[in-house]
Amino acid sequence: MGPVGRSKSVQPPSASGYRLCVGLQRLPSFLYDAWSVNKLLGFFLLISTALSAAAQSNSSTDVDAVFPDARSFYLELHQHPELSGHEVHTASELAARLRAAGYDVTEHVGNTGVVAILKNGAGPTIMLRTELDALPVEEKTGLPYASKVHATDDSGHDVPVMHACGHDLHMAALLGTAEVMAKTRDTWHGTLMLIGQPAEETIGGAEGMIRDGLFTRFSKPDIAVALHVSNELPAGMVSITPGIYNTNSDSIRITIFGKGGHGAMPDTAVDPILIAARTILALQTIVSREVKPGEMAVVTIGYIRAGTKNNIIPDQAEMGITVRTFKQDVRKHILASITRIANAEAAAADAPRQPLIERYEGTDLVYNNPELAERLRAPLEAALGKKNVVTAEPIPPSEDFSYFVEQGVPGFYFSLGGSDPEKFAQSKASGTQLPSNHSPFFAPDLDPALRTGIVAEVAVLRNLLNASPDELHKYTAEQPAE
């Protein structure tokens, strides 16, 4: 795979070059002969192709100039991750670098959120968003810059912390993109709005920034853009998903109440661990027996906490559940079924009281306006090469970018390849899986992935920031009716 932004594929002639070619074909016959016109047509096609190649080369040169700074920022972020809602150092570092690049920066929007504005004359307002937070995961990549950070979570527990979802790469790409856009203001017009959003992993940061006046204290953008890196594609590629990009998400916490007692005298107790075990098994029948085959639905129990000693029956047990769906009616059915099953299992065991069932996090699916997605395919193909831009199916994970779209802002959320191309090919050939996001082994192939992220974001932003607001207003944030 060649360097990003330097595709050898022949590009179509520019609009002006095409019109000139067509005009030559329409000249009266006595003004030319076939040989001359063919030579002229070839000449103008050659000039048009050269101009297109020059534009790509200039873009690559722009990225070359900022890449060392973006890469250095990535390494710093990766070694100093912070948990959701606690991104104090991360936000401060991002804000300082964006301020140094010439942006008007506001900090502490929705807790640790960052808003950076660069105005460049009349035109549309385009928002580019990155996430700030990391995960309570112990890094096992073995990289020389691996995180060794531990922190205290909101429950008071000491936990390892790692950028296991690629947010460090997202931030580094945004910084590189910000620097390119600031240095090449002659290539666009309008207002660029950069967002550093906290607490994406806990589904609260986007909503918190909106509540703190993101779209009232600052400009409401005409279009919102974001990307996400994963090992589903090799580095150097991106994918576009018109329409539904990912899933609705609901986080459920169930506390089961029993009656504590001696482990050797279970007849004197009501065992909440046994109730939890039976509940877990019963919950798995929701998707297999209550949801229509073919519908997207996931019910996963991510943790269970109970007890302190092997010979003590505790008086309660807690479990955490994640639910993922595409359709609202399926979502409502699953949530109702969880409540029904949990209550029924507790009643069957003669528990002293009904379980406490709490939905403590949730977000709707992310939706890409299909026409907007198709519009942005062209600049991505021009920047990366046509073979490096593919169409992908919706994915099961979720995230809170949907809150911005729900405010009436059309969104374009696309995927960035992160895997080493050779390892990706080997995994496909062998049928094995590369480490996914949230894995302790997740590590993007840094240089090509970061470079591609910057090139892609610059291409998308320049396209949108060369449009008129009226041209962009035809794209809506409405989701299709179910």
N, C-alpha and C positions, 0 to 999 in steps of 0.2 A: 504494500500500500504506500503510495507516494505521500509527500508532505501535504498536510491539510492546506487547502486554499490554492493548490497548484495543480489542479486536475488537468490532464492532457486531453480530455475530451473536447471536441470541436464545439464551440458555442454557436447558437443561431445568430444571424446578423442583428444589429441594433435596429430599433424601429426606424430611425432616420435612414440608416443604410438600406433597409428593406424598401422604404418608400422610393429611394433614389434608384435602386435596381428596377423596381416596377416601372418607374417613370421612363427609364431608358428603353424598356421593352415597348413602350407605347409611342415612341418617337416615330414620325413618318419615315417610311422605308427609304426615301431618297436621301435621308440624312445619315444613314449608316449602312454598313453591310454586316452580315451575320458574324464574320470573324471578329470585327471590331467590338461589337456588342458583347460577345462572349468574353473577350479579353477584359472589357470594362467591368462586366459583371463579376468575373473572377477577381479583379483588382479590388472592387468594393467589398466583396465577401472577405477577402484577405484582410483588408483594413479593419472591417467590423470585428473579425475574429481576434485580431491583434489588440484592438481596444478592449475587448472583453477580457482577454488574457492579462492585459496590463492592469485592469481594474482588480482582478483577482490577485495579481502580484503585489499591487499596492496594499490590498487588505492584509496579505500575509506579512508584508513589511511592517505594517502598523502593529500587528500582533507581536512580531519579533521584538519590537521596541519595548513592549510592556511585559513580555512574558517572564523575564527574570524576577521582576517585582511580584507578579502574581504567584509565581511558583514559591518564592520565599514566604509569601503570606500563607500559602497552603501549609507549608511545613510547620510554621509557627502555630497555626490553628490546630493542626492535627495533634501536635504535642501538648496543647493546652485546651482540651475540650471542656465545655461547661454544660451542666444539666439544664433542662427546660425551665425557664423562668429565672435562671441565675446567670445569664450570659453577660455578666458585667464587663469582664475583660474583653471578651469577644466583640461586644458591641462598641466598646470604647476604641479598640484597635481599628475596626472597620470604619467608624466615624472619622477618626483621625486621618486615615488614608484617603477617604473620599473628600474630606475638607482640603487636604493637600493637593488633590487633583483639580480643585477649583469649584467644588460643589457647595451649595448652601445647605448645611447639615443641621438637623434637629435630632437630639437624642432623647431617650426616655419617653418615647411615644408608646403607650400601652406597656408600661414597665421598662423593658430594656430595648424596645424597638428603635430603629434608626430610619430617618427619612432624609434623603439627599436629593436636592433639586438643582438642575442645570437648565437655565433658560437660554434659548438661542433663537430669538425672534418669534414671529407669528407662526402658528402651526399647531398640530395636535399635541396632546399630552399623553405620553406612553410610559407605563409603569413596568419596571423589571424588578422582580422580587427574589430574594434569597432567604433561606432559613439560617438561624444562628445556633441552634441547640444541638447537643449531642445526646448519647444514650447511656444508660447504666449497664454497660457491657465491658468485660475485661478483654482487651485487645490481645490476640494471639497470632498476629500476622508475622511476627519476627522481624519486622522492618526496623532499620536503624533509628527511624524517627517515630517509632510506635509510642502510643500514649501509655504513661505509667500513672496517670492521675487517679486519685480517689477523692470522693466528695461525700458530703452528708446530704441525703435526699430529703424530701419533704416529710418523710415519716421518721426522720432521725437516724436512719441506717447509713452506715458507711458502705459506699458502693464504688466499684471501678467505673471509669467514664471513658468513652471512646466515640469518635466520629464514625460510627458504624453504618451510617446512612448516606454518607457523601456530602453532608452539608458544608464541610470544609472546602470541598472542591467547588461547590456552588458559590460560596463566598469569594473564593479566589478568582473564579471566572467572572463574577460580577465586578470585582475590582479591576481586572484586566480590561473588561468591556468599558467600564466607566472611564478609564484612562484613555483608551482609544477614542471614545466618543468626544471627550474633552479636547483632545489634540487635533481632531479632524472635524471641527464645527462647520467647515465649508461643505461637508457632505450631507448635512441634514439641517432641518429647521423645526422649531417647536420647543417643547419642554420635556426633558427626560427626568423621570421620577424613579429613584432607586429606593427599594425597601429592604431593610434588614429586619426580618420578622422573628421574634422569639417564640418559643414554646409551640413549635409545630408538632413535635412528637407527642405532646399531651393535648393536642387539639384545643388550644385556647389563645394562641398568639395572634392569629388574624382577627378574631372577634375582638380581642382586647385592643388592638390598634384601631379598629373601626370605632369602637366605643369611645376611644380617646380622641376622636376627631380626625382620623386619617383622611377622610374625604370631605371634611368641612374646614378644618384648619389649613389643609393643603388642597391642591387641585384634585378634582375627581378625574381620573384618567379616561381617555377614550378607549384604550385597550390595555389589558394587563398580560404580562408575559412571564413565564417561569420555565425552568427545565429541571430534570432530575436524572442523576447518573445511576446506572446499574450495570450488572454483568450480563444482562440479557442481549447486549450487542457488543461487538468489539469496539475498542477505542478508535476514533476516526469516523464513526457513523452516528447518525441520529435517526429517530423514528417519529412519525407524526400519526396521531390518532384522532381523526375527525369525529365529532360527536362525543359520546361518553368515553372518558379517559380512564376513570377508575371507579371505585365503589363508594356507596354509603357506608359509614362506619358507626358502630355503637359499642361503647364499653360498659359492661354490666358487672357490678359487684354484688355477690349474694353472700349474706351472712346467715348461716344455719345455726339454730339454737338447739342444744341438747340438754342433757343433765349429767354433770360430771360425776365420776366415781372411780373406784379401784378397778384396775385392769383385770384383776382376777375375779371380780364380782360384777360382770356386765349386766346381770339381771337387775341390779340396783340402779342402773344408769340408762340414759338414752344417748347413744353414740352418734355425735354429729359427723364424725369422719365416715362412718358407714352410710349415713344419709347422703353425705356429699358424694361418695363413690357411686351410689345408685343413681343420684341425680345426674352425675356426669355421663354415665352410660345412657340414661334416658334422653338427655339433651341431644345426643348424637342421632337419635331417631327423627328429629325435626326435619333435617335436610333429607334424610334417606326415605322418609315415609310421609311427610306432610307438604313438602315443596315439590311442585311439578317438575319432573325430570327435564333437564336442560336449562332450567332457570339458575342464575348465579346466586349461590347462597353458601356461606361459610359460618359455622359455629365452632369456635375454638376456645378451650379452657386453657388459659395461659399460666395459671398458678393456683395452688391450694395451700392454705396455711392453717395449721391446727396443731394443738398439743405441745407439750414441753418435755414429756418423758414416756418411755415405752410402757410403763405399767400404770399410767393415768389416763382415764377417759376424760377428755376435755369437755367443757360445757358449750363450746361453739367452734365452728369452722368457717373459713372464708375462702371463696374462690372468685377468680377474675375471668371474665368471658369477653371475647371480641366477636362481633357479628358483622359480616360484610354482605352487601346485597347491591343489585342494580335497581330493582323496582321498589317503589314505595309500598305497594300492597304486600309484596313478599316480606319486606322489612317489618311492617306492622304485624304480620302473622307470626313471624319468628319471635319478636319481642313478647307478644302475648303468650306464645307457647312456652317460652322460658319461664314466665311467671306461673303458668298453669302447672307445669311439671314440677317446679321447685316446691310449690305449695302442696301438691299432691304427695310427693315423696316424704315431705315432713309430716304430713297428716298420717300417712301409712305407717310411719315409725312412732307415732304417738308423741311427737315433739311437743314440748311445753308451749311453744308459740310458733306462729308462721315465720318463715324466713324474712329477712330484710333484703329487698331487691332494689338496687339503686342503679340508674343509668347516669353515670357521672361524666361521660364524655360522648361527643357525637359530632359528626359532620356529614353533609351531603356529598354526593359524588362530584367530581370535577368534570365540567362539560366544556368541550372545545367547539366554538361556533364552526360548523363544517366549512362554510364559505371562507371564513378567515383562515382556517387551517390550510385550505387549498391555495389561497393567495400566497401564504408564506412558504409553501413548498418551493416555489420558483427561486427566491433569493437563497434559500438553503442549498438547493441543487447547484446554483451558480457558484456559491462559495466553497462547497465541499465536494462537488462532483455528483452527478446524478445517481451513480451506483451506491453512494454513501448516504442517501436519504430514502428511507423505506416507510411503508405504512404498517402500523402495528395494531393488534387487537387490544381492547380494554384490559386493564390489569387488576388483580384482586386488592392490592394495597389501597389505602386511602390517605387523604391529607386535607388540610383546611384551606387550601387555595380557593376552595369553593365559596368561602365567605365573601371574597372579593367579587366573584361573579354574581353572587346573590344580591349585591348592591347595585346591580345593573351595569356592571363593567364586563364587556365581552372578553373572554380569556383565550389565550393560546398557551397550552402547557404541553411541552414535548419532552422526549426522552433522549438521553445522551449515553452513548456506549462507553463502558468503563473497563471492559476486560482486555487483557493482553490478547492481541489478535491470534497469536500462535496457540495460546492456551484455550482460547475460544474454539478454534478449529479442532483441537484435540478433544475437547469436551463433547463437541457435536459428533465426532467420529466414534467416540467410545460410549456415548449415551450417559455420561456422568454430568453432574451439576456443578457449576462453579459456585463459590460462596455467594449467598444472596445478601441484600441489604439486611442489616441488623445481626449479621453473623459476626462472631469475633475474628473471623478470617477475612472479612470484606476489605479490599484495598484496591481502588481503581489504578489502572496503568497510568501513572500520573501525567507524564509529559504529553502524550498524544491526546489523552482525555481532556486535560485542562486546555490545551491549545484548541481543540475542536470546540469546546464549550465557548471560548471567547470568540472564535471565528463565527460560530452559529449565532450567538447573541448579537454581535455587531451587525451581521447580515439582516437579521430580523428587525432590529431597531432602526437601521437605516432605511429599510423598506417602509416601515410604518411612519417614520419621521420625515419622509418625503411625500407623504399623502396629505391631502387637506382634511380638516376635521369632518367636513360634510361627506367626503368619500368614505371615512371610517364609520360614520354614524349608521350606515346601512347594516353593519354587523350588530346583531343583538345578543344579549346574554340569556335569552329564553331557552329553556330545555324543552325537548319534545314531550308532548302529552303521552302518558302511558296508556 
